[in-house]
Amino acid sequence: NFEFYGGRSKSTEKRTKVKSRVMANALGELMDEARQIYVMGHKYADMDCLGAAAGICAIARRRGKPCQIVIDTENNAAHPVLRRLAQQPEYNGVTISGPDAFLKCQPGALLVVVDTNRPESVESEEMLETCNRVAVIDHHRRGSSYIEKMALNYHEPYASSASELVAELMQYLVEPSDVLKCEAEALLAGIVLDTKNFTNRTGGRTFEAAAYLRRCGADGIISTRPHLIRRGRELGMLTVLRVFAIDSKAVSNLGKETGIGMPDLIEVLPGTIYKVIARLSRELPVPLIAGGLLADKADVTAALSAGALCVSASDPELWDL
């Protein structure tokens, strides 16, 4: 039995990128030598897991190697990203189940494990035991059990996410033009998820990775923090400041917040507060997005008539009005 003490202190971000460059070169060599390449995350994959896997696929494609993602396409937490990737011709037949990958795997195959370092947490333990060449890319602290047989171990607890680590590797292995827009968006979604919209465990290298993904085609960031918006603008990213208009003080403070870091767009929630939208559209030089509590076409029309540039809605029935 193991008993752990401490381990709650924040990891210190490393400013040098020497290790990431060395790891990128080593990963490229492993891919060049591999007959098959599989990438696998943890069970019930989330957006960070799938985003990192998509980044590995982009690297493999750039090197002329086919790559498959071992994932349960039914039981996961990244269905929107998975559907978007599946629409691309480059991802035709890329996803594969654990049992099918186990049967298809041949000697000399490379297995890249992302977003976990625990053997009991991977999507397919049989695949992990079968492959004799394993590369691990992860940001979680090491526990009592961890993958032991590794040809490459890129383990950085300081990082915000596995997607951030993969994005750093990509900068040495692929050109932005080689990355599909949906892959860049999947990686950025993974970073946004694990950092809670750039509010948790976010460092300079997190924003550098996000800026690289922006150059690859990802749209930008949404945050409630004005200083993060300012940093995003400095890196050339599209920025959206999300504002919850819960009372008159929150509305009156908006002018001060935009003075700290002027965003490209301001999203005002909830989107049904038409009088506030009309007032802000007159007073602020930034376009407004109305979001939240939009139920039907009438709500959308009212928000746009009040002065919003566009609306954001999670209901697919409102997307094609």
C-alpha positions as CSV (number, residue, x, y, z in Angstrom):
1,N,0.0,0.0,0.0
2,F,1.1,3.5,-0.7
3,E,0.5,6.7,1.3
4,F,1.1,10.0,-0.3
5,Y,2.0,13.3,1.5
6,G,2.0,16.7,-0.1
7,G,1.9,16.7,-3.9
8,R,-0.4,19.7,-4.0
9,S,2.1,22.4,-4.7
10,K,2.0,24.0,-8.1
11,S,4.7,22.8,-10.5
12,T,7.1,25.4,-11.7
13,E,6.9,26.2,-15.4
14,K,10.1,25.6,-17.3
15,R,11.1,28.5,-19.6
16,T,13.6,26.5,-21.8
17,K,12.2,24.5,-24.7
18,V,15.3,22.3,-25.0
19,K,13.5,19.2,-23.7
20,S,10.5,19.7,-26.0
21,R,12.8,20.0,-29.0
22,V,14.7,16.8,-28.0
23,M,11.5,14.9,-27.5
24,A,10.1,16.1,-30.8
25,N,13.2,14.8,-32.6
26,A,13.0,11.5,-30.7
27,L,9.2,11.1,-31.5
28,G,9.9,11.8,-35.2
29,E,12.6,9.1,-35.3
30,L,10.2,6.6,-33.6
31,M,7.5,7.3,-36.2
32,D,9.9,6.9,-39.1
33,E,11.0,3.5,-37.9
34,A,7.5,2.2,-37.0
35,R,5.4,0.0,-39.3
36,Q,2.2,1.0,-37.7
37,I,1.3,4.0,-35.4
38,Y,-1.5,4.0,-32.9
39,V,-2.4,6.7,-30.5
40,M,-4.5,6.0,-27.4
41,G,-5.7,8.0,-24.4
42,H,-7.5,7.1,-21.2
43,K,-10.9,5.5,-20.9
44,Y,-13.9,7.8,-21.5
45,A,-11.7,10.2,-23.5
46,D,-12.3,13.9,-23.1
47,M,-11.4,16.8,-25.4
48,D,-7.8,17.1,-24.1
49,C,-7.3,13.4,-24.8
50,L,-8.8,13.5,-28.2
51,G,-7.2,16.8,-29.1
52,A,-3.7,15.5,-28.2
53,A,-4.5,12.3,-30.3
54,A,-5.4,14.5,-33.3
55,G,-2.1,16.4,-33.0
56,I,-0.2,13.1,-33.1
57,C,-2.2,12.1,-36.2
58,A,-1.1,15.4,-37.8
59,I,2.5,14.7,-37.1
60,A,2.3,11.1,-38.5
61,R,0.5,12.4,-41.6
62,R,3.3,14.9,-42.2
63,R,5.8,12.1,-42.1
64,G,3.8,9.9,-44.5
65,K,2.7,7.4,-41.8
66,P,-0.8,6.2,-41.3
67,C,-2.0,6.6,-37.7
68,Q,-5.1,5.3,-36.0
69,I,-6.8,6.6,-32.8
70,V,-7.8,3.8,-30.3
71,I,-11.0,5.1,-28.8
72,D,-14.5,4.0,-27.8
73,T,-16.6,6.0,-30.2
74,E,-19.7,5.6,-28.1
75,N,-18.5,6.1,-24.5
76,N,-16.5,9.3,-24.5
77,A,-16.8,12.9,-23.5
78,A,-15.7,14.4,-26.8
79,H,-18.5,13.6,-29.3
80,P,-18.6,17.1,-30.9
81,V,-14.8,17.0,-31.6
82,L,-15.0,13.4,-32.8
83,R,-17.8,14.1,-35.2
84,R,-16.0,17.1,-36.6
85,L,-12.8,15.1,-37.2
86,A,-14.8,12.2,-38.8
87,Q,-16.1,14.6,-41.4
88,Q,-12.6,15.1,-42.8
89,P,-11.4,12.7,-45.6
90,E,-8.1,12.5,-43.8
91,Y,-9.9,10.8,-40.9
92,N,-11.7,8.2,-42.9
93,G,-11.2,5.0,-40.9
94,V,-8.8,6.6,-38.4
95,T,-10.7,5.7,-35.3
96,I,-10.6,2.1,-34.1
97,S,-11.8,0.2,-31.1
98,G,-9.4,-1.4,-28.6
99,P,-10.2,-5.0,-29.5
100,D,-9.9,-4.3,-33.2
101,A,-6.6,-2.5,-32.7
102,F,-5.3,-5.4,-30.6
103,L,-6.1,-7.9,-33.5
104,K,-4.6,-5.6,-36.1
105,C,-1.4,-4.7,-34.3
106,Q,1.8,-6.1,-35.8
107,P,5.4,-6.3,-34.5
108,G,7.2,-3.0,-34.8
109,A,4.1,-0.9,-34.2
110,L,4.4,2.3,-32.2
111,L,1.8,3.1,-29.6
112,V,1.6,6.8,-28.4
113,V,-0.2,7.1,-25.1
114,V,-1.6,10.6,-24.3
115,D,-3.1,12.3,-21.3
116,T,-2.4,9.4,-18.9
117,N,0.6,7.5,-17.5
118,R,-1.3,4.8,-15.6
119,P,-1.6,1.4,-17.3
120,E,-5.0,0.7,-15.7
121,S,-6.5,3.9,-17.2
122,V,-5.6,3.5,-20.8
123,E,-8.4,2.7,-23.4
124,S,-7.0,-0.8,-24.1
125,E,-4.6,-2.5,-21.7
126,E,-4.2,-5.3,-24.2
127,M,-2.8,-2.9,-26.7
128,L,-0.4,-1.5,-24.1
129,E,0.8,-5.0,-23.3
130,T,1.2,-6.0,-26.9
131,C,3.2,-3.0,-28.2
132,N,6.9,-3.2,-27.4
133,R,7.5,0.4,-28.5
134,V,5.5,2.9,-26.4
135,A,5.7,6.7,-26.2
136,V,4.0,8.5,-23.3
137,I,3.0,12.2,-23.4
138,D,1.3,13.3,-20.2
139,H,0.9,16.2,-17.7
140,H,-0.5,14.4,-14.7
141,R,1.6,13.7,-11.6
142,R,2.9,10.2,-11.4
143,G,1.2,7.9,-9.0
144,S,2.0,4.5,-7.5
145,S,1.4,2.7,-10.9
146,Y,2.7,4.0,-14.2
147,I,3.7,2.7,-17.6
148,E,7.1,1.2,-17.3
149,K,8.2,0.1,-20.7
150,M,8.6,3.3,-22.6
151,A,10.7,4.2,-25.6
152,L,9.9,7.9,-25.0
153,N,8.5,9.6,-21.9
154,Y,7.5,13.2,-22.2
155,H,6.1,13.9,-18.8
156,E,5.7,17.5,-17.6
157,P,3.4,18.1,-14.6
158,Y,3.8,21.9,-15.1
159,A,1.9,21.8,-18.4
160,S,-1.8,22.7,-18.5
161,S,-2.8,19.8,-20.6
162,A,-1.6,17.0,-22.9
163,S,-2.8,19.1,-25.8
164,E,-0.3,21.9,-24.8
165,L,2.6,19.4,-24.8
166,V,1.6,17.9,-28.2
167,A,1.2,21.5,-29.6
168,E,4.8,22.2,-28.5
169,L,6.0,19.1,-30.3
170,M,4.2,20.0,-33.4
171,Q,6.0,23.3,-33.7
172,Y,9.2,21.3,-34.4
173,L,7.6,18.6,-36.6
174,V,4.9,20.2,-38.8
175,E,4.2,23.4,-40.5
176,P,1.0,25.3,-39.7
177,S,-0.2,24.7,-43.2
178,D,0.1,20.9,-42.6
179,V,-2.4,21.0,-39.8
180,L,-6.2,20.8,-40.5
181,K,-8.3,23.5,-39.0
182,C,-10.4,20.9,-37.1
183,E,-7.1,19.4,-35.6
184,A,-6.0,22.9,-34.4
185,E,-9.5,23.5,-32.9
186,A,-9.5,20.1,-31.2
187,L,-6.1,20.8,-29.6
188,L,-7.2,24.3,-28.5
189,A,-10.4,22.8,-27.1
190,G,-8.3,20.4,-25.0
191,I,-6.3,23.3,-23.6
192,V,-9.4,25.4,-22.9
193,L,-11.1,22.4,-21.1
194,D,-8.2,21.6,-18.8
195,T,-7.4,25.3,-18.0
196,K,-11.1,26.2,-17.5
197,N,-11.0,28.9,-20.1
198,F,-7.3,29.9,-19.4
199,T,-8.0,30.5,-15.7
200,N,-6.3,27.5,-14.1
201,R,-2.7,26.3,-14.5
202,T,-2.1,28.7,-17.3
203,G,1.5,29.9,-18.1
204,G,3.3,31.7,-20.8
205,R,3.9,28.4,-22.7
206,T,0.2,27.7,-22.6
207,F,-0.5,30.9,-24.5
208,E,2.4,30.3,-26.9
209,A,0.9,26.9,-27.7
210,A,-2.5,28.6,-28.2
211,A,-1.0,31.2,-30.5
212,Y,0.6,28.5,-32.6
213,L,-2.8,26.7,-32.9
214,R,-4.3,30.1,-33.9
215,R,-1.7,30.2,-36.8
216,C,-2.8,26.7,-37.7
217,G,-6.4,27.8,-38.1
218,A,-8.0,27.7,-34.6
219,D,-10.2,30.7,-34.0
220,G,-9.2,32.0,-30.6
221,I,-10.1,32.1,-27.0
222,I,-13.1,33.0,-24.8
223,S,-12.4,34.1,-21.2
224,T,-14.0,36.1,-18.4
225,R,-10.5,37.5,-17.4
226,P,-9.5,40.8,-19.0
227,H,-5.8,40.2,-18.4
228,L,-6.0,36.9,-20.3
229,I,-7.8,38.7,-23.1
230,R,-4.9,41.2,-23.3
231,R,-2.4,38.4,-23.4
232,G,-4.3,36.7,-26.2
233,R,-4.4,39.9,-28.2
234,E,-0.6,40.3,-27.8
235,L,-0.2,36.8,-29.3
236,G,-2.4,37.7,-32.3
237,M,-5.4,35.6,-31.2
238,L,-9.1,36.3,-31.8
239,T,-10.4,37.1,-28.3
240,V,-13.9,37.1,-26.9
241,L,-14.6,38.6,-23.4
242,R,-17.5,36.8,-21.8
243,V,-19.5,39.0,-19.5
244,F,-22.3,37.9,-17.1
245,A,-24.7,40.9,-16.8
246,I,-26.0,39.8,-13.4
247,D,-26.5,43.3,-12.0
248,S,-26.0,47.0,-12.7
249,K,-22.5,46.9,-11.2
250,A,-21.3,44.2,-13.5
251,V,-22.5,46.2,-16.5
252,S,-21.0,49.5,-15.2
253,N,-17.6,47.8,-14.6
254,L,-17.5,46.6,-18.2
255,G,-15.9,49.8,-19.4
256,K,-13.0,49.4,-16.9
257,E,-12.5,45.8,-17.8
258,T,-12.3,46.5,-21.6
259,G,-9.8,49.2,-20.8
260,I,-7.4,46.6,-19.4
261,G,-7.6,44.4,-22.5
262,M,-9.8,45.4,-25.4
263,P,-11.2,42.2,-27.0
264,D,-12.3,41.6,-30.5
265,L,-15.8,40.7,-29.4
266,I,-17.7,40.8,-26.1
267,E,-20.2,38.1,-25.3
268,V,-23.0,39.3,-23.0
269,L,-24.9,36.6,-21.0
270,P,-27.8,36.0,-20.8
271,G,-28.6,36.8,-24.4
272,T,-32.2,37.7,-23.7
273,I,-31.4,40.9,-21.9
274,Y,-32.2,43.1,-24.9
275,K,-32.2,46.5,-23.1
276,V,-28.7,45.9,-21.8
277,I,-27.5,44.7,-25.2
278,A,-29.0,47.9,-26.8
279,R,-27.2,50.1,-24.3
280,L,-23.9,48.4,-24.6
281,S,-24.0,48.3,-28.4
282,R,-24.3,52.2,-28.3
283,E,-21.6,52.7,-25.6
284,L,-18.9,50.2,-26.6
285,P,-16.8,50.2,-29.8
286,V,-16.7,46.3,-29.8
287,P,-19.3,44.0,-31.5
288,L,-21.5,42.1,-29.1
289,I,-22.4,38.4,-29.1
290,A,-25.7,37.5,-27.3
291,G,-25.6,34.1,-25.6
292,G,-27.6,32.1,-23.0
293,L,-31.3,31.4,-22.6
294,L,-32.1,31.7,-26.3
295,A,-35.0,29.3,-26.9
296,D,-36.5,30.1,-30.3
297,K,-36.3,32.3,-33.4
298,A,-38.0,35.2,-31.6
299,D,-35.3,35.4,-29.0
300,V,-32.6,35.4,-31.7
301,T,-34.4,38.1,-33.7
302,A,-34.9,40.2,-30.6
303,A,-31.2,40.0,-29.6
304,L,-30.0,40.9,-33.1
305,S,-32.5,43.8,-33.3
306,A,-31.2,45.1,-30.0
307,G,-27.8,45.5,-31.5
308,A,-26.0,42.2,-31.1
309,L,-23.7,41.2,-34.1
310,C,-24.6,37.5,-33.7
311,V,-25.8,35.0,-31.1
312,S,-24.2,31.9,-29.5
313,A,-26.5,29.0,-28.8
314,S,-26.1,25.3,-27.9
315,D,-29.4,24.3,-29.5
316,P,-28.6,22.9,-33.0
317,E,-32.1,23.9,-34.1
318,L,-31.1,27.6,-33.8
319,W,-28.0,27.2,-35.9
320,D,-29.7,27.3,-39.3
321,L,-32.3,30.0,-38.8
